[in-house]
Amino acid sequence: MSEKILEVKNLCKYFPAGKKQTLKAVDNVSFYINRGETLGLVGESGCGKTTCGRTVSHLYTPTSGTVIFDGKDVSTLKGKDLLSFKKDVQMIFQDPYSSLDPRMTIAEIVGEGMDVHFKYSTEEKNQKVTELLARVGLTEDYANRFAHELSGGQRQRIGIARALAVEPRFIVCDEPISALDVSIQAQIVNLLIKLQKESDLTYLFISHDLSMVRHISDRVGVMYLGSLVELASSEEIFSRQLHPYTRALLSAIPTADPEAERSRKRVALEGEVPSPINPPSGCKFRNRCIHATELCAKEAPVLTEVEPGRFTACHHWREAMDV
Amino acid sequence: MDKILEVKDLRVSFNTYAGEVKAVRGVSFELSPGETLAFVGESGCGKTVTAKALMRLLQPPFAVIKEGSSVRFEGTEVMDMDKKALRAYRGNDVSMIFQDPMTSLNPTMTCGKQIMESLILHKGLTKEQAREEAIETLRLVKIPDPEKRVDEYPHQMSGGMRQRVMIAIALSCQPKVLIADEPTTALDVTIQAQIIDLLRELRDKLNVAIILVTHDLGVVANFADRIQVMYAGQVVERGTAHEIFYESRHPYTWALLNSVPKLGSEIKQELYSLGGTPPDLLLPLECCPFAARCEYCMPICREKNPAEEKLSATHGCACWLLHPNAPKVKTFQERLAEQK
């Protein structure tokens, strides 16, 4: 039943940062995504969420590690296979203002991918574009407009239509809602859920908005400084956190309920994320962690399955749970 | 208690090629010392324009504050101030922090210089004194190593640090009112929590009144004393945090409360989303501005704009549903209680 559509093994992506330094944007990350599932990826800015998404979709070449899509190692793909991988894996970008070409009409933007992957006649193509616009909740009048004539929410719908145009199976959603208003965010999330049900899509949903991630994802992975620190089903991760960082991150979400908010206990997180060029030795979270010991400085914890389906990378998760 | 700021019938319009955009349509409110008032609403509802109009930061002739608008600061009419008085008022009495700490700091000046600037101008300090004071202010906003940080440029700091520097600049002259325009929107949740905690602490320590402009109801919930819900340039509902979150009466407030995903809700269930878009502010608006999107819309709503009705000393709401002849509808809170 649950078949892995994508598997990532020990993925690393380093960038040269000058002066013989390297920036480890993604450091030894492993996870898998089942068909028809949504994996949420959360973390603070600069933790490598976006780089991870881009490496998975082959926009970046990984420094080391493998990405296996549909049973095939992506780095070995060539010719036809590579083309079909690029058709199957699509991306929705964060900023709907800069990700649409201002000089192209909506029909051209949505239809561009079809020209590469399908040999449609002009009529077929026009019909497909109309259908796609209808699927994302826009009328065909929009086909001949330009991106600047649309609002942020409408543009993001175009971004989704463009991704759907080549009939993908896997979509990397890179912060698709963070540039939008609250009421529009709900519309886009509803649309993504609806499309997933209709076409059996698989999503990698990257966001820093934890409450939205919880809503759309089956499982959630938490990243900190390039590493995955916790991975579990979204029900579990929001009810009981194993990693101290996850606990701090979740307790920082403000809730729209003044009384609950006042009585709630905060796990305050002191300071800011250290520079990824020169992270602390051992566990990268140790300088902000209240449970850190000498062991944490010496040895980096590995992501391990501590309970069925629950992964965490912490030496002291058991003791930290009791506090 | 004496009001520090009294705003009556504030109207702001923008002159564009398409015509006059009436961005703020008759907003009135008062602010007491040490109090936090929040403006909440979607983009384009006039929150920021209202905030800027309080400091007269809008540029004529494109933006016009209409005749009859009144902003009184400690009894003095801000609209009648001349250039000199205005200069003393801005920064000294009322100051502002902006949404984006990346673009609102000057990249070519050190952070210290930017704080010193207003100290030298408003308080007449010498450079040395101003520097000392700048270091103290940086310490106040909890920047580690203020002696060193004072000589750093904005690009050497992270987003959260820059927002702290912005707060330091705003607070350097001990203003009585601080206007915070979406101070945490560009920041991560963990940093957002730190900045909100800092603002709360400074409010209590310095007794500064804060006007918080935001679209995030979560931020408002644990910080604001009073909340003002704005829609299409008008205040549709106002009240204490408790009144807005637990006893609100306006359908737009309900819609806003409803569109926040709840941490206890079911996964992948459809989220509530408010259909339609806010009205075009170019058009004259005789009816209730929310009528076109309201699920309880009645014929009267399309004809006349409801006046604000007082429900308690602090709670006011402009909606025809409050009229004695209107049908009784279940409030958002009642429906929520039923679901449970």
Interface residues (C-beta under 8 A of the other chain):
Chain A: E44 S45 S151 D181 V182 S183 I184 Q185 A186 Q187 V189 N190 I193 H208 L210 S211 M212 R214 H215 I216 S217 D218 S234 E235 F238 A248 L249 A252 I253 P254 T255 A256 D257 P258 E259 E261 R262 R266 A268 L269 E272 V273
Chain B: E42 S43 S158 G159 G160 M161 D188 V189 T190 I191 Q192 A193 Q194 I196 D197 H215 D216 L217 G218 V219 V220 A221 N222 A241 H242 F245 Y246 A255 L256 L257 S259 V260 P261 K262 L263 S265 I267 K268 E270 L271 Y272 S273 L274 T277
